[in-house]
Amino acid sequence: MGLTSETTVYVMAALAAVSVALLVWWWPRFARQGLLQVLGRLVALGTTQVVIIAAFACWLNSSYQFFGSWGELFGNVETAPVGVTQAGGYGGTGTVNGVAVKGALVQPAGDEQLSRVSGLPTGPAAVNGRVESVKVIGRRTGVVDPAFVYLPPQYFQKAYQRQRFPVIVALSGYPGSIFNLAQYLRVSQTAGALQKSGQMQPTIMVMIRPTIAPPRDTECVDVPGGPQTETFLAKDLPDALKSAYRVGHDASAWGVMGYSSGGSCALQLTMRDPHVFTTAAALSPDYKVKDDATTGNLFGNGPERIKRINSHDLMWRLKHLPVPDVSVLVAESKHGERGYPQTQAFIKAVRAPMRVVSIQPEHGSHNFPTWVQEMPPALKWMNQQLTFPQDVVPRHHKKKGAVVADPQKPGHDPLRADGPEPTPTTRTHR
């Protein structure tokens, strides 16, 4: 039985019910005086409570996908997963739900709870788009990470067989999962609705978790002698996607967003790797990476430790390092979230050529209902920053059986949707 399976939840619920029934049935025997009877009462009560808590924890984990397997739960996982040559299920080319995949850096994956996500596109892909379950393999790091990829309807239409598309990478918080991004943050559903209504240009959405070495929280840091999370997300992931999908090759077509620690990671990646990501949207982020019980020692020891710590402190970077030419959005509620003062300080610290906007609801919490409300304006804003790629797939790379249309005229972007006027909750800061 898998940790997240419904069978596990039902079995644990049944065990909890049996434990309560046995406690009630046997309690008269433990009601007598004596050491054994007292110990019996303690054991019975303790066992019943543990089973009830375990059943509730299994249900909660099945709903929110904090841990995807028993190995992740108990930390019995490899911190450096198998290399590329060992992970491939096929060698040169293959398909992911009918879409051609070149090489072995993106491969078909199992369901990964995708079938449990509500509101996904159905029917013809050229009409409604498609969400695929894949695994992304890091050529440099050897990391293997599951992902959901949303492909807009235009990706499948004959008129755009050679057209590349902009990309937004959506990152979960810790411990998080891609299921949370798809089911609770509604990434593909929100993007699909905005694109269908013309409020967002056709964009590929990639949902992936930054927790590459569970249960450790690596906070998108290249840990000395440990997991290389930043390298995976800033180098391996873009390379893999470019090898598998028709995505833009210029950084102006790439954005990254996330919630909680995923939002922190989005800011880190954009400010530290502006040659990869030029736009970020961070919902309830932190602005400094710190060691804690879930991260362990992220920065190593020795004389370079302080330098590494400072380099992941965004306020320190804004004060001491050249400011990157990027655009970022930060979202934090004025009342109900603890990070509002830090967000205000970050906004004030940003200077040209960097640009910052903010979403500041009056009330909200550090939870999905708040982030779901912030998603539409965040995606609309990102749409306005990203450039629809003008480069096209060369004719000799045409997929077998594809009908190739003439590429767009240089400088003309028929798919770009004019974004709406900024909403009252969105403020621009320079």
VEXTORVO-876465 format. One line per 5 residues: number of its first residue (from 1); for each residue z, x, y of C-alpha. Coordinates in nm, 2 decimals, m for minus. Layout:
VEXTORVO-876465
NUM> Z/X/Y; ... $
This chain:
VEXTORVO-876465
1> 0.00/0.00/0.00; m0.10/0.14/0.34; 0.16/0.16/0.61; m0.03/m0.08/0.84; m0.15/m0.32/0.57 $
6> m0.04/m0.69/0.56; 0.07/m0.64/0.20; 0.33/m0.39/0.32; 0.46/m0.63/0.59; 0.49/m0.92/0.34 $
11> 0.66/m0.70/0.08; 0.91/m0.57/0.34; 0.97/m0.93/0.46; 1.03/m1.05/0.11; 1.28/m0.76/0.05 $
16> 1.47/m0.85/0.36; 1.49/m1.22/0.25; 1.61/m1.11/m0.10; 1.87/m0.88/0.06; 2.01/m1.16/0.27 $
21> 2.02/m1.39/m0.03; 2.20/m1.14/m0.25; 2.45/m1.06/0.03; 2.54/m1.43/0.05; 2.55/m1.47/m0.33 $
26> 2.77/m1.16/m0.39; 2.99/m1.19/m0.08; 3.28/m1.38/m0.26; 3.31/m1.09/m0.51; 3.36/m0.85/m0.22 $
31> 3.61/m1.07/m0.04; 3.90/m0.95/m0.26; 4.14/m0.68/m0.14; 4.09/m0.32/m0.27; 3.91/0.00/m0.19 $
36> 3.61/m0.08/m0.41; 3.57/m0.42/m0.25; 3.58/m0.28/0.10; 3.32/m0.01/0.01; 3.11/m0.28/m0.15 $
41> 3.11/m0.49/0.17; 3.01/m0.19/0.38; 2.73/m0.09/0.14; 2.60/m0.45/0.12; 2.60/m0.50/0.50 $
46> 2.45/m0.17/0.56; 2.17/m0.21/0.30; 2.09/m0.56/0.43; 2.06/m0.44/0.79; 1.85/m0.14/0.70 $
51> 1.61/m0.35/0.50; 1.58/m0.61/0.79; 1.52/m0.34/1.05; 1.26/m0.17/0.82; 1.08/m0.50/0.78 $
56> 1.07/m0.56/1.15; 0.96/m0.20/1.21; 0.67/m0.24/0.96; 0.56/m0.56/1.13; 0.58/m0.40/1.47 $
61> 0.39/m0.09/1.36; 0.12/m0.31/1.19; 0.08/m0.50/1.51; 0.07/m0.20/1.75; m0.05/0.08/1.52 $
66> 0.20/0.34/1.63; 0.15/0.53/1.30; m0.16/0.48/1.10; m0.03/0.61/0.76; 0.28/0.71/0.57 $
71> 0.19/1.07/0.62; 0.19/1.03/1.00; 0.52/0.84/0.98; 0.70/1.13/0.80; 0.51/1.41/0.97 $
76> 0.33/1.51/0.65; 0.00/1.59/0.82; m0.20/1.90/0.89; m0.17/2.02/1.25; m0.51/2.18/1.21 $
81> m0.73/1.94/1.02; m1.02/2.04/0.80; m1.31/2.23/0.95; m1.65/2.09/1.01; m1.81/2.22/0.70 $
86> m1.54/2.07/0.48; m1.52/1.73/0.65; m1.88/1.62/0.62; m1.98/1.33/0.40; m2.34/1.41/0.45 $
91> m2.53/1.71/0.58; m2.80/1.68/0.84; m2.86/1.32/0.95; m2.72/0.98/0.88; m2.65/0.64/1.04 $
96> m2.35/0.47/1.17; m2.40/0.09/1.13; m2.78/0.14/1.17; m2.77/0.38/1.47; m2.91/0.73/1.40 $
101> m2.65/1.01/1.40; m2.77/1.37/1.42; m2.56/1.64/1.26; m2.21/1.61/1.12; m2.00/1.59/1.44 $
106> m1.99/1.21/1.44; m1.97/1.04/1.10; m1.92/0.69/0.98; m1.55/0.60/0.93; m1.35/0.33/0.76 $
111> m1.26/0.01/0.92; m0.96/0.16/1.11; m0.84/m0.20/1.17; m1.16/m0.28/1.36; m1.19/m0.60/1.16 $
116> m0.86/m0.72/1.30; m0.98/m0.68/1.67; m1.06/m1.01/1.83; m1.34/m1.08/2.07; m1.58/m0.80/1.96 $
121> m1.96/m0.86/2.00; m2.13/m1.03/1.71; m2.49/m1.12/1.65; m2.80/m0.91/1.75; m2.70/m0.58/1.89 $
126> m2.99/m0.59/2.14; m2.83/m0.91/2.29; m2.45/m0.85/2.26; m2.40/m0.48/2.20; m2.20/m0.34/1.91 $
131> m1.87/m0.16/1.84; m1.87/0.11/1.57; m1.60/0.28/1.38; m1.66/0.66/1.35; m1.48/0.98/1.31 $
136> m1.53/1.27/1.56; m1.52/1.62/1.43; m1.43/1.91/1.66; m1.67/2.20/1.61; m1.43/2.44/1.78 $
141> m1.09/2.30/1.69; m1.16/2.15/1.34; m0.99/1.83/1.46; m1.10/1.50/1.29; m1.01/1.20/1.51 $
146> m1.11/0.84/1.46; m1.28/0.65/1.74; m1.44/0.32/1.83; m1.77/0.34/2.02; m1.90/0.04/2.22 $
151> m2.28/0.05/2.27; m2.42/m0.19/2.53; m2.71/m0.42/2.45; m2.96/m0.20/2.64; m2.89/0.08/2.40 $
156> m3.08/m0.12/2.13; m3.35/m0.26/2.35; m3.70/m0.12/2.31; m3.74/m0.07/2.69; m3.46/0.19/2.68 $
161> m3.53/0.37/2.36; m3.54/0.70/2.55; m3.29/0.62/2.82; m2.95/0.80/2.82; m2.64/0.62/2.93 $
166> m2.31/0.70/3.12; m1.99/0.74/2.92; m1.63/0.64/2.98; m1.38/0.78/2.74; m1.07/0.56/2.70 $
171> m0.75/0.73/2.58; m0.45/0.56/2.43; m0.09/0.64/2.52; 0.16/0.80/2.28; 0.19/0.74/1.99 $
176> m0.08/0.48/2.04; m0.40/0.42/1.85; m0.76/0.32/1.89; m0.66/m0.03/1.77; m0.43/m0.06/2.08 $
181> m0.73/0.02/2.30; m0.95/m0.23/2.13; m0.71/m0.52/2.07; m0.45/m0.50/2.34; m0.62/m0.31/2.63 $
186> m0.94/m0.50/2.56; m1.16/m0.20/2.65; m1.49/m0.30/2.50; m1.44/m0.67/2.56; m1.37/m0.62/2.93 $
191> m1.65/m0.37/2.98; m1.89/m0.59/2.79; m1.81/m0.89/3.01; m1.84/m0.69/3.33; m2.17/m0.55/3.22 $
196> m2.31/m0.89/3.11; m2.22/m1.04/3.45; m2.39/m0.75/3.64; m2.06/m0.61/3.78; m2.09/m0.29/3.58 $
201> m2.39/m0.08/3.47; m2.46/m0.05/3.10; m2.21/0.21/2.98; m2.10/0.35/2.65; m1.72/0.31/2.60 $
206> m1.55/0.56/2.36; m1.20/0.47/2.25; m1.00/0.76/2.10; m0.64/0.87/2.08; m0.53/1.21/2.22 $
211> m0.26/1.24/1.95; m0.46/1.48/1.73; m0.16/1.62/1.54; 0.07/1.32/1.47; 0.36/1.26/1.50 $
216> 0.36/1.54/1.77; 0.28/1.44/2.13; 0.06/1.73/2.25; 0.00/1.57/2.60; m0.37/1.70/2.61 $
221> m0.25/2.06/2.62; m0.39/2.36/2.44; m0.06/2.46/2.27; m0.04/2.84/2.22; m0.07/2.89/1.84 $
226> m0.08/2.51/1.79; m0.30/2.20/1.84; m0.58/2.25/2.09; m0.60/1.90/2.24; m0.76/1.99/2.57 $
231> m1.04/2.18/2.40; m1.10/1.89/2.16; m1.13/1.64/2.44; m1.30/1.85/2.70; m1.54/2.04/2.48 $
236> m1.56/1.91/2.12; m1.57/1.54/2.20; m1.85/1.56/2.46; m2.05/1.79/2.23; m2.01/1.55/1.94 $
241> m2.11/1.25/2.14; m2.42/1.42/2.29; m2.53/1.52/1.94; m2.50/1.16/1.81; m2.58/0.92/2.10 $
246> m2.81/0.90/2.39; m2.56/0.99/2.66; m2.60/1.16/2.99; m2.57/1.54/2.98; m2.45/1.58/3.34 $
251> m2.08/1.55/3.43; m2.17/1.29/3.69; m2.23/1.05/3.41; m1.89/1.11/3.24; m1.56/0.94/3.32 $
256> m1.22/0.92/3.14; m0.94/0.66/3.16; m0.62/0.58/2.99; m0.28/0.42/3.00; 0.07/0.58/3.01 $
261> 0.04/0.93/2.87; m0.33/0.86/2.81; m0.36/0.80/3.19; m0.18/1.13/3.25; m0.43/1.30/3.02 $
266> m0.72/1.14/3.21; m0.60/1.30/3.53; m0.53/1.63/3.37; m0.88/1.65/3.21; m1.06/1.55/3.53 $
271> m0.87/1.79/3.76; m0.87/2.08/3.51; m1.22/2.02/3.37; m1.43/1.88/3.66; m1.75/2.02/3.50 $
276> m1.70/1.77/3.21; m1.54/1.46/3.38; m1.59/1.37/3.74; m1.41/1.04/3.74; m1.07/0.93/3.61 $
281> m0.87/0.61/3.61; m0.51/0.64/3.52; m0.29/0.34/3.45; 0.09/0.42/3.49; 0.04/0.80/3.45 $
286> 0.28/1.09/3.50; 0.17/1.38/3.71; 0.34/1.67/3.53; 0.35/1.76/3.17; 0.70/1.84/3.04 $
291> 0.85/1.95/2.71; 1.06/1.68/2.53; 1.17/1.58/2.18; 0.82/1.44/2.09; 0.62/1.73/2.23 $
296> 0.81/2.04/2.12; 0.73/2.36/2.30; 0.39/2.29/2.46; 0.36/2.61/2.67; 0.48/2.89/2.44 $
301> 0.70/3.17/2.55; 0.67/3.50/2.73; 0.54/3.58/3.08; 0.26/3.32/3.07; 0.48/3.02/3.01 $
306> 0.55/2.95/3.38; 0.18/2.98/3.46; 0.09/2.73/3.19; 0.36/2.49/3.31; 0.24/2.50/3.67 $
311> m0.12/2.46/3.57; m0.04/2.12/3.41; 0.16/2.01/3.72; m0.09/1.82/3.92; 0.12/1.83/4.24 $
316> 0.14/2.21/4.21; m0.23/2.23/4.15; m0.30/2.03/4.46; m0.09/2.26/4.67; m0.18/2.60/4.53 $
321> m0.53/2.57/4.38; m0.88/2.47/4.51; m0.92/2.10/4.50; m1.19/1.98/4.26; m1.48/1.76/4.38 $
326> m1.38/1.45/4.17; m1.28/1.09/4.21; m0.96/0.94/4.06; m0.79/0.61/4.05; m0.42/0.56/3.99 $
331> m0.25/0.23/3.92; 0.13/0.17/3.95; 0.33/m0.14/4.03; 0.55/m0.14/4.34; 0.82/m0.32/4.15 $
336> 0.89/m0.29/3.78; 0.76/0.06/3.71; 0.95/0.38/3.78; 0.66/0.59/3.87; 0.57/0.43/4.20 $
341> 0.73/0.70/4.43; 0.55/0.98/4.23; 0.22/0.79/4.26; 0.26/0.76/4.64; 0.34/1.13/4.66 $
346> 0.03/1.21/4.46; m0.19/1.00/4.68; m0.06/1.17/4.99; m0.11/1.52/4.84; m0.48/1.46/4.76 $
351> m0.72/1.62/5.00; m1.10/1.66/5.03; m1.33/1.71/4.85; m1.12/1.51/4.60; m1.11/1.14/4.65 $
356> m0.84/0.89/4.53; m0.80/0.51/4.52; m0.51/0.31/4.40; m0.42/m0.02/4.24; m0.07/m0.13/4.34 $
361> 0.03/m0.47/4.22; 0.35/m0.61/4.37; 0.51/m0.66/4.03; 0.43/m0.53/3.68; 0.57/m0.34/3.39 $
366> 0.48/m0.04/3.17; 0.30/m0.27/2.92; m0.03/m0.40/2.81; m0.02/m0.73/3.02; 0.00/m0.52/3.33 $
371> m0.27/m0.28/3.22; m0.51/m0.56/3.11; m0.49/m0.70/3.46; m0.58/m0.36/3.61; m0.87/m0.29/3.37 $
376> m1.14/m0.50/3.55; m1.10/m0.34/3.90; m1.06/0.00/3.74; m1.38/m0.03/3.54; m1.57/m0.17/3.84 $
381> m1.46/0.12/4.05; m1.55/0.37/3.78; m1.89/0.20/3.76; m1.95/0.28/4.13; m1.86/0.65/4.08 $
386> m2.07/0.73/3.77; m2.43/0.82/3.80; m2.67/0.65/3.57; m2.85/0.94/3.40; m3.21/1.00/3.50 $
391> m3.28/1.23/3.21; m3.44/1.08/2.91; m3.47/1.17/2.54; m3.78/1.38/2.48; m4.06/1.21/2.29 $
396> m4.04/1.45/2.00; m3.68/1.33/1.94; m3.79/0.97/1.90; m3.62/0.79/1.61; m3.84/0.69/1.32 $
401> m3.99/0.35/1.38; m3.87/0.34/1.75; m4.10/0.19/2.01; m4.10/0.43/2.31; m4.13/0.29/2.66 $
406> m4.23/0.48/2.97; m3.92/0.64/3.13; m3.79/0.52/3.46; m3.95/0.65/3.78; m3.75/0.94/3.93 $
411> m3.48/0.82/4.16; m3.51/0.45/4.06; m3.22/0.30/3.87; m3.29/m0.07/3.77; m2.98/m0.09/3.56 $
416> m2.73/0.00/3.83; m2.54/m0.31/3.94; m2.42/m0.33/4.29; m2.04/m0.33/4.27; m1.84/m0.60/4.44 $
421> m1.65/m0.54/4.76; m1.31/m0.37/4.70; m1.04/m0.62/4.61; m0.73/m0.65/4.83; m0.53/m0.47/4.56 $
426> m0.75/m0.16/4.56; m0.69/0.09/4.84; m0.90/0.40/4.91; m0.73/0.72/5.02; m0.89/1.04/5.15 $
